[in-house]
């Protein structure tokens, strides 16, 4: 079934894999997946042109719905088919997509209790969806710190949602990560200037956050 979706999520998994998600015309959230292989970063481009990016409209060939609660959005795709329909939506249309998909709070997104212990999580098998949108009432802090002696970096964001609940979450968004990496490496911004600058930008603009659940991992197979 060939169908276009508006790309809302483009995130980093374990390199060189990425995760893509978006919405069809009827408002259904779909996450294209390639079982056992994953989606490599080169899949984002075609003929040396980046076509899969936030708010582009891209057609995929959806072969089979493969949900596993709470990841109800997963669809296996033909990994050889992707066609650019619209390079990027207008600002008004982007805002419309975010408003239509927005929940009042993070707790309203998943349809299951959010638990907390070394981070936030759902119990395995619980929940009706794994992706959603919130408009934060305030972004209070960004952290961008070196780990593993500078070979890897940790990207986190602290915010309050409309229910006044505070969350500190890892950021996997590719554009966000590239922005900070570029500022540190190419522009040579000091870290104590870079993160406050981005915090101000996000609070001064109309900002929405896409919130998603990670996959199961060996350390905590029950969450």
N, C-alpha and C positions, 0 to 999 in steps of 0.2 A: 504494500500500500504506500504509494508515493504521496507525501504530504509535507507542506512547508510548516516550519515553526519559527517563532520569534525567539532568537537566542537571548536568554536572560542570565545564564550561568556558564562561565568558562573558567575552570579552576584547575589547580595543580594537584595531581595525585603523586604517586611515587614516580620520579623522573624515569623515562621521558613520557609518561602517561598523563593524559588530561581527562577531565570530565566535562561533558556538555549537557545542558538542559535548556528547555524553552517551552513555549506555549503555542498550541495550535489555535486556529480561528475560533473554535468553540470553547476556548478557555481551559482545555485539558493540558496538564503539564506532562511533558514527555522527556525522558532521559535516554538518548541513544546510547546503546551499549554494544560492544562486540564481545560475546562470551569467550572466556579463556584467554583472549588476546589483549583486551583493553583497547583504548583509543590512543594511538601515538600522536605526539605533537605535530608531526608532518601532515596529519589528516586535516589540520585546520586550513591548509593552503591548497590551491589547485593551480597548476601552471605558473608556479612561483608568485601567486597572488593570494594574500590572506583573505579568505572568504567567510570563515567562521569566527565571529567576534560578537561581543554584546550588542544587541539590538539590530543585528543583521537578520534578514529573513532567508532561511536556507531550507531547501527541500531535501528530505531523506527518504529512503525506501525502508519503511518500517515493516519488518517481517513477522514478528511475534511478540506478544505481550509477555514479559517474564517477571512479574511482580514477586517480591518476597518481602512481606511486611517488616518494617514500615516503608520499604522502597517500592512503593506502588507505581512509580513513574517509569520504570525500566522497560524499554523496548529494544529487542535485538534488531539490528539493521544490516543491510547490505553494505559491507565496508568499502565497496568500490563506488557507491553512489552518493554524491552530494552536489547540489546545484544551487548557486546563488540566485535568489529572486530579487532581493532588495539589499544594497550594500549596508544601509543603516536607516532606521526609522527617524523621522523628525523628532524634535524635542517634545512636542505635544503628544505624539503617539507613544513615545517612550514613557512619559509620565502616566499616560492612560493605562498602559500595560502594568506598571508598578502599582498604581492605585487599585486596579481591578483585582490584582493578586494579593493585596496587602491584608494582613491580619492585625487585630488590635494589639496583640502582644505575642511574644515568642511562645508562651504557653498555649495559645490558641492554634498554633500551626499544625501540630502533629497528631492531635486526637488521642493522646496518651499522656500519662504523668511524666513530667521531666524530673529526673532524680539527680542528686548531686553527691559526688564522692570522687575526688581527684578529677573534677570536671563535671560537665552536664551530660546526661545520657538517658536513653530509653531502654527498657528491658527488651531483649531480643524477641521478635515476633509481635510486639505491640505497636500500635499506631496505624493511622490510615494514610499517611504520606510522610515524605522525608525532606521536602523542600517547601519554603514559603518566603514571604516578604513581610518586613516590618518597617515602619518609619520610626526611628528612635526619637525620643524626646530630647536626648542629649548624648553626644559622644564625649566621654570624659577623658579618655587617654588612649594613646597608641603606644605599643612597645615594639621595638625593632632591635633585636639583640643577637649577637653572635653566639653560636654554640659550636662545639667540636672544633675549637681553635680557629674559627673563622671560615671553615669549610662549608658550614650551613648556617642559615639565619632563621630566627624565630619571629613570626609576624603575628601580632595579637592586637585586638581592639576591645576597649572597654566602653560599654554604652548602657543607657537606661532606655527601656521600652516604654510604651504609653501606659503600662500598668505600674510604672516606677520600679520595676525589677531590674537589677543590675546584672549584666553578664560580661564575662571576660572570655572571649572566644578566639581561637586561631583563625587567621585569614588565609584562605587558599586561592582567592581571586588572582588570576594571572596579571591583570592590568595593575592592580594595587601593588603586587610584589615587584613588578617591573619598574613602577614609578619610584619606589623606595630604593631599589637596587641601582637604578640610573642616577638618582640623586646622590647616593653614597659613592659610587664608582666613577661615573663620568663627570658629574657636576661637582663632585668633591665637597658636598655640603657636610658640615659637622652634624653628627647624629642628634646633638642637643638642640639643633635648629630645624632639622628635617622633619622630625615627628610632630613638634608643636605647630609647624607651618601647615602640615597636612590636616592636623586636628582642627585648626582654624578654618581651613577651606571647607571641610566637611560640615562644620557647624554653621557656616555662613550660607550654605546652599541648601536647597531642598534635597535631602539625602534619604535614600531607602537602602536597606540592607537585605541581601538574600541570605537566608539561614538554611543550612543543610546538615543532615546527619551523616557521619562517617559510616564506612562499612564495618562489619565485624572484624576484630583482630584478635590474634592468639592470646594476648595478655588478659583480655576480658571477653571471653566468648559469649557471656550472657548479656552483653550490653552493646 
